[in-house]
Each structure stands twice: as C-alpha cells, then as structure tokens.
Amino acid sequence: MSYTATSVINQVMEAVIGLMNGTTPFATVTRGALPTGVGLTCEIGPTTPSSMHMDKNTVVPLDVTLNGKHGNLMTLSDAMNKIHSSLTRATSYPSASGWQIIDIMNQNLPIIIGREQNNEWLMASALSVKFYWRGD
C-alpha cells in the first residue's frame, strides 16, 4: 500500500485509520480530536518510545484516541466496539519499508463522555498501536 504522508508517524496513522474504516462504521473515520457533527475521529495521544537500540531501531507504542458522536447510542457504541475488537484481534497488520505495526491493544474501551444539547451522544476510547520503526 502507498501512503500520502511522508512521516512514519502519519503513515502509521493512515494505516490505522484504514483498518478502522475497513470495519465499515456508520461514518468514515477521519483525523481529529472530536467530530464536529455525527462521525468518528482518531488522533495521536502522548507517546514515548518503549525501547531504542544502538542501530536506532525503535519500538513505539503509539497511543491513539478514537472519539465518536451520534444521535443513536447503540449505533455509536456498536461501531466503536467493532473497531476495537477488529483491530485488537487481528493477526496481521500493515507495514511499509521503514516500519511495521506489531500489535494493537485496547487502552480504554469506548465509554460515554456526555450528551450534547442536540441529543447526540459522545463516546471516547483509546488504543495503543505498537510498531517497529527501523533505524537508518
């Protein structure tokens, strides 16, 4: 697969969002902190490499948030839970010349964080995407 991003971190994010969209949720997952309307968003959270080696090969647990908004709580919950279960139970993950996703783990399962005045439910969750970043 080819990626539009040139940085490794953004390529990994493109791959993760591609996996999320592969679960065919009610809306396309996009980058961002919180959807402005009905939708799903994914964004990078604070991350620190877990190990770095002499050759600069690195294992990075990239923490990402998945947030959603929808008027029907069951639709929103089903979509987010399906994304979590599909990504964490997968047996193969994307890779490119300089990186490879090793594993995706639940950090926080989807929870309700509120309900807006227009009755749209808000849910939030987090995943940890462990990937290998090849040194130069």
N, C-alpha and C positions, 0 to 999 in steps of 0.2 A: 504494500500500500504506500502511496506517496502522501506526504503531509504538506500543507500550505505553510505551516510555521517553520521557522529556521532554527529556533532554540529547542534544545532537547526537552525542557520542561513543558513548553507549549505543544510539542509533538506528542508527548505522553498524554497531555490533557485532551488533545484531539482524539487520540486513540480511546481514551476512557469514555469520552462523550459519545464516540462512535459505538462503543459497546453498550452504553446506556440507551442510545436511540435504537439499537438492534432489538431491544425488548419491546418495541412498538408502544411506547406510552401514549397517553391522550394528547400530548403536545411534544414537539421537538425540544430536546434538552439543549440549552444554549449556555454560553459563559455568562457569569454574573453572580451577584450576591443574592438577589431576591427578584423574582419575576414582577414586572410592573402590572401585569394582568394575569389571567389564567395561564399557567405554564410551569415549567421546571427549569431550574438553573443549577449550574455546577461551577464552583470556583475553588482555587487553591487556598488552603489554610496555612498557618505557620508550620514550617517543615525544617528539619535538621538532618543531614546525612547520618546514618547509623554506623557506618564504617567506611574508612578510606584506607587504601593500601598504597604501598610505595610506588606502584605504577600509576597511581591516581584513579584506578578503578574504584567505583563507589557504589554502595547500596544505599538507596534513598527511599525512605517511607514518605511518599508524597501524600499529605493529608488533604482531602478534598471535601467540600461541603456539597450536599445535594438538597436544595430547597424547592418547595412547590406551593402553588396556590390554585385552589379550585373551589367552586361552589358546592360540589358534592364530595363529602369527606371520604366516602368509600372509594370513589374513583381515584382520588388523590392518594389515599393510603395504599390501594392495590398497586398503582403504578410505581410508587416509591419502593414498596416492599418487593415487587417483582424485580426492579432494578437491583436492589441489594442482594436478593437471593441468586439472581442470574450471574452477577459479577463475582460474588464470593464463592460460588460453587463451580465456576468454570474450570476446565482442566488445561486450557491453552489460552495464551494471551498474546497481544500484538507485540511486534518488535521492529526495529529498524537497524541501520548499520551501527549506530553508536549507543543503542540502549535496548533493553528488553524488560517488559513487565514480568515480574516473577510471581506476584500474588496480589490479590485484592482482598482485604479483610474489613469486616464491619468495625467501625469505631463507635458510632452511635446509631442505633436503628431509628427509623422515622418516628418522630413524636410531634404531637400538636403543639405549636408555639403560640397560636392565637386564632382569632377570627375577626376579620375586618368588618367595618360598619355595613358594607355591601353584602355581608354574609359569606364571603369567600374564606375558606379555611386556609391556614398557613401551617405547613409542616417543615421540619428541618431534620437533617441526618448528616452523618459523616462516614467516609470510607478512608482507609489507608491503602494507598497504591504503592506497593513495594516494587521498585525497579532497579535494575543494574545499569549503571552509567559507565560505559567503557572509557578509560583514561586515554589520553593522546600520546 
